[in-house]
Amino acid sequence: MYISDVAVSVGLTAQALRFYERLGLVDKPQRTSGGYRVYSAKTLEQVQFIKDAERLGFSLDEVREILRLKYSGQSPCDCVREMLNRKLKGLKKQIQQMDQVRREIAVCLRASQKRARLPNTASLICLIV
């Protein structure tokens, strides 16, 4: 399979595939006599894994660690589980922080409806904030 075939089948650009290759996330492809990359079915699996992992919020460094474990003969599942637990905790914290900001914005908006608008000549920028 040529680079354009792989890219289309997994929904990437050829540039992204080359980037993954440079980072060592996918196997180096065979080359034709003309220098064209020829990828294996294994590359499709690797790229699909990377895309799925990114969708779940894994960084490329985390993907690299998971692949390193896999290709060294270890099961990466415990590592993945730990990473997912950290991500879930981080998301919960972000949601709490965003909810706090949402409440503060709502209070600001309610208070702003009771305040008079400042003239352009006022020294303050805006009483709402």
Buried (B, 14 or more C-beta within 10 A) or exposed (E): BBBEEBBEEBEBEBEBBBBBBEEEBBEEBEEEEEEEBBBBEEBBEBBBBBBEBEEEBBEBEBBBBBBEBBEEEEEBEEBBEEBEEEBEEEEEEEEEEEEEEEEEEEEEEEEEEEEEEEEEEEEEEEEEE
